[in-house]
Amino acid sequence: MMSERKEPSLVLSLLPVFFLISLLAVNVIIYGGDSSYGPNQIALLLTAGFAGVLSLRLGFTWPEIEKAIVKSISSAMAAILILLMIGSLSGTWLISGIVPAMIYYGLEILNPTIFLFAACIVSAIVSVATGSSWSTAATVGIALIGIGKAMGINDGVVAGSIISGAYFGDKMSPLSDTTNLAPAMAGTDLFTHIRYMSFTTGPSIIISLIIFLIWGFTLEPNADLGNVNAVQHAITDKFNINLALFLVPAIVIFLIIKKMPALPALLIGTLLGGIFALIFQPQLISTISGITNDPLRSSYAAVMQAMFADVSIATGNGIVDELLSSGGMYGMLNTVWLILTAMIFGGVMEGTGMLRRIAREIIKFANSTGSLVAATATTCFTFNVTASDQYIAIVVPGRMFSNTFKERGLAPENLSRTLEDSGTVTSVLIPWNTCGAYQSSVLGVATFAYLPYCFFNIISPFMTILFAYLNIKIRRLDTKN
């Protein structure tokens, strides 16, 4: 007979959160930037076990806890598959010369003064067109990181400009899954949501662009530019660089714009990258495969290795050698491990009601419109930290606060805007969140390294809270557009 379940208290619900934060802090102190390569995964598992033991005291059984874990992991499987596919795509786009061509031509047209500003705008445009910050990072993001590195600009700053632009575009694109999810949870329509979101998103991205532009002027015009010619020469010495290589990313972006699901679109991009490698870079094939006497076998082995394993192109230039490397699917396994352990922890916390208990307590402090929006934003961020997934950070607070917003006479787009301004954009700032783990892995920059420079993502939740306290563009239920 099933034992009677008890509702978790606030103190009990917070214990796993404090336990996790303590372990993560110890990991950072001891392991530094390497904490995401094993220690944080173990911390998440230990905290999930700790939460599981606490939930047994509440009357939950192990099969129930296990079911919640499996459900949580299942919700992240699409992201894991995309992550693995992007690992393969980065490999074939490397050996085909696509990424090297992006770096080569990027160095031709950009300079340090406008680079951060331009990187943010380019990322925003691509993200609006594709509706995906993930696809943006996997395509132009990788190239922009390479260009910035060649210019001697800090990787964290470059990643911050890319992520700022990508998440702005993701929020404002009608093709984005989170941009469709937020209004669905709040009870408003897509385009009302996008239009209403622009009131806070617009100032946030403008402030971010101004910061990046001013930052660019502080860079010395000739800083590390002596490396640019050497980098370009090293690239052309190993690759056949031409504009035809841009056909592959153009096709992938076109497919995503035409609403082809990300997974098959990325698979097509991966296979086209392999084909273009055979056409444009035949001189590299035998070098990568190590097979010289059988062209057919050599071609298959080289493309296959680029898809699943480490590939490095040695040029003799340290900067270029660092740029021209890829881990394939294998290189994504540590991130997959991080996502799995994060979802195990999130599953226990969500399935046992601990997350809901924490969020309900926050609502008690929401006495005004401003405090209600602040409470919603805080809850979204809390779910990003504890449940480790942006979708949970949108869905659960959306359900929790929907009736409260209606009771306060607030139109649902106030809620949908807050969900995106705080749930979507802050997910990438958490190393163990699926978004933070993904962006860190794809861009090759640690989450804490780029976090201080994701100005758009940091400003957005504060902007939506500020607008609420000042009652700027707070729409009431009886007010028409």
Legacy VTK file of the C-alpha trace (Angstrom):
# vtk DataFile Version 3.0
C-alpha trace
ASCII
DATASET POLYDATA
POINTS 481 float
0.000 0.000 0.000
1.351 3.437 -0.987
2.305 5.554 2.006
0.703 8.960 2.384
2.821 11.726 0.886
3.648 14.801 2.894
4.080 18.220 1.405
7.729 19.301 1.626
8.442 22.213 3.932
10.346 25.228 2.698
13.391 24.361 4.800
13.476 20.797 3.529
13.018 21.974 -0.067
15.896 24.407 0.227
18.310 21.902 1.757
19.219 20.258 -1.601
19.700 23.703 -3.184
22.127 24.800 -0.467
23.838 21.406 -0.595
24.355 21.747 -4.361
25.589 25.337 -4.153
28.076 24.323 -1.444
29.444 21.423 -3.502
29.697 23.556 -6.640
31.551 26.266 -4.720
34.026 23.711 -3.371
34.519 22.357 -6.897
35.305 25.807 -8.265
37.796 26.437 -5.457
39.575 23.110 -5.954
39.225 22.489 -9.696
38.712 25.987 -11.096
37.760 25.962 -14.776
37.920 22.164 -14.873
35.020 21.770 -12.446
32.583 21.051 -15.307
34.650 18.078 -16.459
33.469 15.655 -13.790
33.305 17.306 -10.353
30.080 19.234 -11.069
28.455 16.130 -12.523
29.229 14.200 -9.349
27.937 17.125 -7.273
24.634 17.016 -9.138
24.341 13.244 -8.633
25.162 13.493 -4.928
22.609 16.282 -4.500
19.993 14.264 -6.389
20.687 11.372 -4.011
20.399 13.708 -1.025
17.073 15.064 -2.324
15.918 11.507 -2.957
16.615 10.501 0.645
14.680 13.538 1.866
11.764 12.662 -0.435
11.570 9.150 1.048
10.728 10.823 4.344
7.845 12.562 2.574
6.294 9.233 1.608
7.603 8.946 -1.943
8.765 5.538 -3.116
11.856 4.816 -5.192
9.795 3.832 -8.294
8.058 7.222 -8.123
11.361 9.053 -7.823
12.838 7.004 -10.659
9.821 7.785 -12.843
10.319 11.528 -12.216
14.003 11.194 -13.139
13.237 9.354 -16.371
10.607 11.945 -17.295
13.088 14.751 -16.671
15.805 13.088 -18.747
13.315 12.412 -21.539
12.551 16.130 -21.778
16.237 16.782 -22.513
16.751 14.032 -25.102
16.029 16.311 -28.062
18.680 18.738 -26.842
21.176 15.891 -26.358
20.617 14.581 -29.889
21.069 18.071 -31.350
24.229 18.513 -29.306
25.729 15.280 -30.650
24.776 16.193 -34.201
26.407 19.597 -33.870
29.573 17.826 -32.750
29.580 15.966 -36.056
28.715 19.099 -38.004
31.620 21.032 -36.512
33.949 18.212 -37.544
32.923 18.050 -41.197
32.697 21.833 -41.445
36.286 21.961 -40.239
37.807 19.499 -42.723
35.698 20.883 -45.585
37.150 24.356 -45.028
33.803 25.966 -44.152
34.818 27.212 -40.696
38.338 28.167 -41.885
36.724 30.148 -44.752
34.465 31.982 -42.299
37.504 32.904 -40.227
39.548 33.910 -43.297
36.912 36.217 -44.801
35.893 37.496 -41.383
39.446 38.716 -40.842
39.214 40.478 -44.216
36.165 42.583 -43.384
36.262 43.044 -39.600
38.612 44.905 -37.298
38.911 44.976 -33.499
37.157 48.351 -33.153
33.792 47.163 -34.470
34.189 43.410 -34.009
32.252 42.948 -30.744
29.470 45.237 -31.980
29.303 43.424 -35.341
29.448 39.966 -33.756
26.413 40.802 -31.623
24.435 42.135 -34.607
25.356 39.236 -36.906
24.386 36.717 -34.213
21.079 38.521 -33.666
20.226 38.510 -37.390
21.002 34.813 -37.809
19.080 33.952 -34.646
16.000 35.909 -35.768
16.143 34.131 -39.135
16.577 30.647 -37.671
14.721 31.047 -34.375
17.540 29.246 -32.597
20.352 30.565 -30.437
21.802 27.051 -30.505
22.034 26.939 -34.308
23.516 30.436 -34.309
26.294 29.393 -31.926
26.985 26.242 -33.934
27.352 28.120 -37.230
28.462 31.761 -37.148
29.302 31.569 -33.440
32.161 29.135 -33.934
33.595 31.269 -36.756
33.288 34.499 -34.744
35.135 32.918 -31.811
37.929 32.010 -34.221
38.081 35.510 -35.709
38.159 37.091 -32.264
40.920 34.766 -31.146
42.996 35.690 -34.219
42.507 39.376 -33.347
43.679 38.777 -29.801
40.303 39.574 -28.216
39.388 37.755 -25.010
37.317 34.625 -25.734
34.879 35.371 -22.913
34.089 38.831 -24.285
33.558 37.475 -27.807
31.317 34.678 -26.527
29.369 37.239 -24.498
28.689 39.337 -27.612
27.638 36.245 -29.588
25.323 34.988 -26.859
23.824 38.449 -26.295
22.917 38.771 -29.972
21.811 35.155 -30.318
19.423 35.317 -27.366
17.980 38.632 -28.492
17.228 37.101 -31.888
15.897 33.918 -30.318
13.462 35.917 -28.169
12.178 38.060 -31.031
11.848 35.316 -33.649
8.406 33.759 -34.267
10.292 30.566 -35.226
11.738 30.145 -31.726
10.346 27.359 -29.546
10.639 29.384 -26.328
9.016 32.404 -27.995
6.044 30.172 -28.803
6.093 28.391 -25.445
5.965 31.499 -23.229
2.710 32.968 -24.625
1.159 29.495 -24.655
1.855 29.159 -20.925
0.627 32.692 -20.171
-2.481 32.580 -22.358
-1.729 35.179 -25.023
-0.953 34.978 -28.746
2.485 34.854 -30.341
2.641 38.222 -32.071
1.131 40.143 -29.157
3.825 38.545 -27.035
6.625 39.538 -29.432
5.299 43.088 -29.800
4.955 43.510 -26.041
8.353 41.984 -25.382
10.032 44.577 -27.578
9.433 47.255 -24.916
11.977 45.633 -22.597
14.054 43.684 -25.104
14.739 46.756 -27.259
16.372 48.844 -24.502
18.302 45.793 -23.278
19.924 45.064 -26.642
20.580 48.775 -27.341
22.434 49.131 -24.030
24.377 45.940 -24.798
25.364 47.154 -28.272
26.510 50.494 -26.878
28.695 48.673 -24.343
30.226 46.455 -27.042
30.805 49.439 -29.324
32.509 51.473 -26.594
34.513 48.399 -25.582
35.751 48.087 -29.172
37.126 51.610 -29.143
39.165 50.757 -26.049
40.994 48.028 -27.977
44.234 49.106 -29.580
43.682 49.294 -33.370
46.857 47.376 -34.116
46.704 44.995 -31.170
47.646 41.519 -32.395
46.814 42.457 -36.002
50.288 41.337 -36.952
48.951 37.829 -36.408
46.116 38.280 -38.904
48.208 37.855 -42.058
50.016 34.908 -40.507
46.669 33.307 -39.595
45.263 33.824 -43.098
48.423 32.472 -44.683
48.359 29.388 -42.436
44.717 28.760 -43.383
45.268 29.096 -47.151
48.359 26.914 -46.876
46.211 24.016 -45.641
42.802 24.723 -47.189
41.364 25.630 -50.556
39.414 28.723 -49.510
36.634 30.016 -51.765
33.146 31.491 -51.499
31.486 28.272 -52.710
32.055 26.819 -49.236
29.389 29.181 -47.865
26.730 27.235 -49.768
26.548 24.671 -46.960
25.779 27.058 -44.051
23.429 28.984 -46.359
21.517 25.765 -47.080
21.320 24.865 -43.379
20.036 28.321 -42.425
17.528 28.190 -45.295
16.234 24.785 -44.123
15.773 26.045 -40.560
13.998 29.182 -41.810
11.667 26.910 -43.795
10.855 25.233 -40.463
12.672 21.966 -41.035
13.345 20.460 -37.586
16.831 21.195 -36.292
18.026 17.584 -36.142
17.522 16.660 -39.822
18.713 20.118 -40.910
21.943 19.652 -38.976
22.348 16.123 -40.324
22.060 17.465 -43.869
24.625 20.141 -43.012
26.948 17.480 -41.601
26.715 15.287 -44.704
27.137 18.250 -47.057
30.215 19.241 -45.060
31.655 15.786 -45.649
30.905 15.955 -49.377
32.471 19.404 -49.683
35.560 18.113 -47.863
36.022 15.476 -50.565
35.476 18.036 -53.331
37.469 21.018 -52.061
40.020 19.595 -49.617
41.241 16.289 -51.113
44.779 17.073 -49.961
43.665 16.799 -46.316
41.821 13.515 -46.605
44.811 11.170 -46.567
46.472 13.255 -43.836
43.455 12.904 -41.553
42.781 9.235 -42.301
46.391 8.100 -42.457
45.513 5.964 -45.481
47.451 6.750 -48.667
46.935 3.783 -50.978
43.142 3.519 -51.102
41.290 6.795 -51.957
37.812 5.395 -51.342
38.699 3.947 -47.944
40.677 7.079 -47.063
37.718 9.361 -47.886
35.309 7.309 -45.804
37.693 7.116 -42.838
38.496 10.844 -42.853
34.863 11.990 -42.962
33.830 9.408 -40.383
36.630 10.450 -38.037
35.649 14.107 -38.359
32.091 13.180 -37.376
32.833 11.135 -34.268
36.382 11.821 -33.039
39.072 14.428 -32.515
40.443 16.123 -35.626
43.293 18.620 -35.547
44.934 20.364 -38.494
48.594 21.130 -37.754
49.817 24.341 -39.413
52.799 25.314 -37.292
50.947 28.431 -36.120
49.853 28.075 -32.500
46.782 30.313 -32.874
45.584 28.516 -36.009
46.249 25.068 -34.572
43.981 25.959 -31.662
41.281 27.169 -34.045
41.459 24.242 -36.463
40.461 21.447 -34.136
37.217 19.642 -33.401
36.115 16.890 -31.039
33.236 15.545 -33.141
30.491 13.699 -31.279
33.058 12.438 -28.799
33.872 15.996 -27.793
30.247 16.540 -26.751
30.045 13.571 -24.376
31.168 15.533 -21.315
28.372 18.049 -21.946
25.883 15.215 -22.406
27.059 13.826 -19.071
26.502 17.208 -17.440
23.000 17.522 -18.911
22.022 14.008 -17.795
23.130 14.576 -14.210
21.455 17.986 -14.143
18.179 16.485 -15.321
18.435 13.738 -12.702
18.660 16.391 -9.999
15.902 18.468 -11.612
13.680 15.406 -11.907
13.902 14.617 -8.191
13.272 18.224 -7.196
10.333 18.665 -9.583
8.760 15.244 -9.049
8.715 15.545 -5.273
7.233 19.040 -5.258
10.266 20.753 -3.726
10.614 23.224 -6.584
6.939 24.150 -6.416
7.226 24.658 -2.679
10.133 27.091 -3.093
8.306 29.018 -5.810
5.074 29.260 -3.800
6.951 30.874 -0.950
8.277 33.546 -3.270
4.734 34.544 -4.284
3.972 35.632 -0.723
6.238 38.646 -1.178
4.453 39.799 -4.348
2.194 42.547 -2.992
2.463 44.983 -5.917
2.750 44.690 -9.697
6.460 45.329 -9.501
7.023 42.784 -6.749
4.876 40.212 -8.618
7.024 40.583 -11.739
10.165 40.452 -9.589
8.882 37.304 -7.880
8.149 35.698 -11.249
11.599 36.595 -12.574
13.247 35.255 -9.423
11.285 32.021 -9.696
12.297 31.547 -13.329
15.945 32.048 -12.421
15.573 29.658 -9.472
14.203 26.976 -11.761
17.075 27.525 -14.192
19.492 26.924 -11.318
17.691 23.997 -9.704
15.836 22.243 -12.535
18.666 22.956 -15.007
16.393 23.481 -18.005
14.953 26.628 -19.601
11.722 24.915 -20.626
10.946 24.007 -17.021
11.879 27.576 -16.067
9.157 28.795 -18.449
6.449 26.151 -18.061
6.288 25.753 -14.272
6.363 29.481 -13.330
3.954 30.141 -16.206
1.453 27.737 -14.689
2.090 28.964 -11.163
1.661 32.692 -11.783
-1.023 32.683 -14.506
-3.970 32.979 -12.102
-2.148 35.489 -9.910
-1.588 37.824 -12.872
-5.278 37.551 -13.815
-6.387 38.217 -10.229
-4.246 41.373 -10.224
-5.967 42.525 -13.442
-2.825 42.121 -15.551
-2.981 40.991 -19.184
-1.241 37.652 -19.897
1.432 39.257 -22.083
2.882 40.782 -18.911
3.535 37.250 -17.699
4.773 35.890 -21.040
7.232 38.776 -21.349
8.557 38.172 -17.836
8.956 34.448 -18.520
11.172 35.180 -21.517
13.041 38.122 -19.989
14.070 35.978 -17.038
13.570 32.297 -17.890
14.922 32.096 -21.432
17.865 34.472 -21.221
19.316 33.471 -17.837
19.483 29.750 -18.658
22.733 30.243 -20.561
24.377 31.782 -17.483
24.156 28.545 -15.445
26.987 26.055 -16.164
24.897 22.966 -15.353
21.799 24.195 -17.171
21.296 22.552 -20.590
21.762 25.930 -22.296
24.853 26.913 -20.351
26.423 23.501 -20.903
25.612 23.609 -24.608
26.937 27.099 -25.339
30.088 26.469 -23.328
30.768 23.251 -25.209
30.034 24.567 -28.694
31.882 27.874 -28.316
34.713 26.324 -26.335
34.470 28.967 -23.598
33.687 28.187 -19.956
30.335 29.507 -18.734
31.873 31.581 -15.948
34.345 33.006 -18.494
31.621 34.467 -20.742
28.989 35.156 -18.049
30.199 38.678 -17.086
30.036 39.770 -20.742
26.542 38.491 -21.617
25.217 41.991 -21.094
21.871 41.404 -22.797
21.177 38.305 -20.713
22.121 40.065 -17.483
20.221 43.293 -18.233
16.963 41.705 -19.481
15.503 40.439 -16.170
16.368 43.717 -14.441
14.805 45.667 -17.298
11.506 43.817 -17.049
11.453 44.330 -13.258
12.289 48.041 -13.668
9.486 48.514 -16.195
7.063 46.795 -13.827
7.982 48.958 -10.838
7.696 52.086 -12.995
4.464 50.731 -14.520
5.833 51.273 -18.035
3.860 49.291 -20.608
2.026 47.260 -17.974
-1.094 46.250 -19.825
-4.330 45.774 -17.905
-6.984 43.239 -18.821
-9.496 45.912 -19.783
-7.013 47.851 -21.949
-6.960 47.297 -25.714
-3.935 47.616 -27.992
LINES 1 482
481 0 1 2 3 4 5 6 7 8 9 10 11 12 13 14 15 16 17 18 19 20 21 22 23 24 25 26 27 28 29 30 31 32 33 34 35 36 37 38 39 40 41 42 43 44 45 46 47 48 49 50 51 52 53 54 55 56 57 58 59 60 61 62 63 64 65 66 67 68 69 70 71 72 73 74 75 76 77 78 79 80 81 82 83 84 85 86 87 88 89 90 91 92 93 94 95 96 97 98 99 100 101 102 103 104 105 106 107 108 109 110 111 112 113 114 115 116 117 118 119 120 121 122 123 124 125 126 127 128 129 130 131 132 133 134 135 136 137 138 139 140 141 142 143 144 145 146 147 148 149 150 151 152 153 154 155 156 157 158 159 160 161 162 163 164 165 166 167 168 169 170 171 172 173 174 175 176 177 178 179 180 181 182 183 184 185 186 187 188 189 190 191 192 193 194 195 196 197 198 199 200 201 202 203 204 205 206 207 208 209 210 211 212 213 214 215 216 217 218 219 220 221 222 223 224 225 226 227 228 229 230 231 232 233 234 235 236 237 238 239 240 241 242 243 244 245 246 247 248 249 250 251 252 253 254 255 256 257 258 259 260 261 262 263 264 265 266 267 268 269 270 271 272 273 274 275 276 277 278 279 280 281 282 283 284 285 286 287 288 289 290 291 292 293 294 295 296 297 298 299 300 301 302 303 304 305 306 307 308 309 310 311 312 313 314 315 316 317 318 319 320 321 322 323 324 325 326 327 328 329 330 331 332 333 334 335 336 337 338 339 340 341 342 343 344 345 346 347 348 349 350 351 352 353 354 355 356 357 358 359 360 361 362 363 364 365 366 367 368 369 370 371 372 373 374 375 376 377 378 379 380 381 382 383 384 385 386 387 388 389 390 391 392 393 394 395 396 397 398 399 400 401 402 403 404 405 406 407 408 409 410 411 412 413 414 415 416 417 418 419 420 421 422 423 424 425 426 427 428 429 430 431 432 433 434 435 436 437 438 439 440 441 442 443 444 445 446 447 448 449 450 451 452 453 454 455 456 457 458 459 460 461 462 463 464 465 466 467 468 469 470 471 472 473 474 475 476 477 478 479 480
